[in-house]
Amino acid sequence: MKVSKTEANKAIAALREELNRHNYLYYVLDQPEITDAKYDQLYGKLVALEEQYPELVTADSPTQRVGGAAGAGFQTVRHRIPLLSLNNAFSEQELGEFDQRIKRLTGEENPAYVAELKIDGLTVTLTYQDGVLTQGATRGDGVTGEEVTANLKTVRTIPLRLRGTPPGLVIVRGEVYMNKSDFETLNRTREDSGETLFANPRNAAAGSLRQLDPKITAARRLDGFFYDLLWWEQAEDTGPATQEEALMQLKEWGLKVNPTSTLCASIEEVITFCRRWQGERLTLPYEIDGIVVKLNSLQAQAEIGTTAKAPRSKIAFKFPAQEVETQVREIIVNVGRTGAVTPLALLTPVQIGGSVVSRATLHNDDFIREKEIQIGDTVILRKAGDVIPEIVRVVKEKRTGEEREFQFPTACPVCGSSVYRESGEAVTRCLGATCPAQLKEFIIHFASRGAMNIEGLGPSIISMLLTREMIKDPADLYALTFDQLLTLERFGEKSARNLLTAIERSKATPFDRVLFALGIRHVGAEMARRLATSFWSIDQLLSATKEEFLAVPDIGEAIAESVIHYAGEEQNRRLIHKLKQAGLQMALAPELQEAALPLTGKTFVLTGSLAVLNRSAAEEAIRRLGGKPGSSVSRHTDYVVAGKDPGSKYQKAQELGVKILDEDEFQNMLQQAAARQGR
């Protein structure tokens, strides 16, 4: 029987409200009031009415949790509030040190904390506008993530509409996870189908949430807990004042909050909480890998702020690593992109920390000798931080006499070149400049997301390009043609165009990431940013002296010598020349150069001899930081730097009241300015 549109609208609104309430009772509170059959009956009525009047379907309708065709891909979204990672504590002593830092930073004698289970899942954010879920995103790199709204709508514990009267805009942070029982069921199904098994529930949750078809995600039975109120709009300043109140607010809005979260009046109570759950973690239906400890006062959290990577007001206590026994079946060696020859133990597969481990790095020859590891040995395996498998010790009493000593190779197992270990280093390296293993790994690194981010250029395609001798270095990527790519296996016109577009797009990659992509030893992503904002261009960087490098904060002997050694290799300079010709960004953008000048407008006059920097190096450091070296002292001089045996300029500065710096003060100023520039 067809009802009028007005009647249908009223009935639909009532059914949605009732179904959302039952969803909340069933999935969040675990307190169902009706049977599944009764719920299905109500749901069927709603479906029938919405089919009669599809124009009345809204985004927050229970029928919209799974719908639509599979998507073509995920859009990138920029987080309104950066999702920082957490610093870790691995002992009760480190928790005590964290407490002392909090007391020092806040001035509070007895700060309170909220202790929360650290769910081993995938971090997400939810955005609600006027109470309706409008966007869900993964954490990504903390600044940008992927929009997975359609998939998050399939998670029954996530409300499509918040309860009560939430403000205009609400952004929350939480963790989507998979229960252990659902993980085991999923893997049994995949095994029966001949599919690859997921290593652990976290990987299963991440893989399920990133399915292009929401119906697949819905079938995976994901769950979620929410713990941070990142943003809310209030007509008045009436938001929660503490983390405890924020959790209560999230719960009132209908978001699932972990019931174990506890307010602790002291760090001693936090430690008691950590001890309890370290012992009871295996009783939980989901995986946890530690406890998150948060300063309760939100105002104090804001006041003490963050470092570049983590909030100062929070810390993650990581449970001690689990240990199991297994056997070393064989030892092989891998050659990395820097030529490092790394031994790897192949183990009898063993489950530890929620995943199956069949291999562990042996780091270097010294590690093997120190641990006295032999092929065939029974060993104790530990998962450090519940993530990285490592061999702790050999169970010598279980030796049978059939074990074999491992002989470190004297030649590269890939190219046959000699291997060499520098004095004072533990790592042995292949000397073959064109070693295929190094070249492939180098190009994989070059094209990776954190470097040039050439989408679609994975290891298999790189292998084909190298095998067909279409490329001999990363610069050759920019000379590839459409016709060349069509000759590759499984490459059609669309995939060829997509790859060429991605390669062309990578030319706009900022200088600091290009620098990271070069794979210079000791130059990671953060150090590449520091070097880029300190030297501005590849030419300045490669011509810099050791003294100039050491004048930049956090750059020590190893980094300085590594870059100088890289610059001295002719083949490296040839590669950079080719990359320049290809059109890559080999200098900091002009607007960033201007923003990176903390001493702009300041005039310095040097007098006397300096012990650490000679005059030319000191003047260059001043110029690089935006300052101006002067030759004479006047009322317009900002600073006079006085070394040993200063002359008349020192007296003139005293007469005019110009600020005089000794060499230590000058060095501190340069370091602080360079630190600001490097941020």
Secondary structure, 3 states (H helix, E strand, C coil): CCCCHHHHHHHHHHHHHHHHHHHHHHHHCCCCCCCHHHHHHHHHHHHHHHHHCHHHCCCCCHHHCCCCCCCCCCCEEECCCCCCCCCEECCHHHHHHHHHHHHHHHCCCCCCEEEEEEECCEEEEEEEECCEEEEEEECCCCCEEEECHHHHCCCCCCCCECCCCCCCEEEEEEEEECCHHHHHHHHHHHHHCCCCCCCCHHHHHHHHHCCCCHHHHHHCCCEEEEEEEEEECCCCCCCCCEHHHHHHHHHHCCCCCCCCCEEECCHHHHHHHHHHHHHHHHHCCCCEEEEEEEECEHHHHHHHCECCCCECCEEEEECCCCEEEEEEEEEEEEECCCCEEEEEEEEEEEEECCEEEEEEECCCHHHHHHHCCCECCEEEEEEECCCEEEEEEECHHHCCCCCECCCCCCECCCCCCEEEECCCCCCEEECCCCCHHHHHHHHHHHHCCCCCCCCCCCHHHHHHHHHCCCCCCHHHHHHCCHHHHHCCCCCCHHHHHHHHHHHHHHHHCCHHHHHHHCCCCCCCHHHHHHHHHHHCEHHHHHHCCHHHHHCCCCCCHHHHHHHHHHHHCHHHHHHHHHHHHHCCCCECCHHHHHHCCCCCCCEEEEECECCCCCHHHHHHHHHHCCCEEECCCCCCCCEEEECECCCHHHHHHHHHCCEEECHHHHHHHHHHHHHHHHC
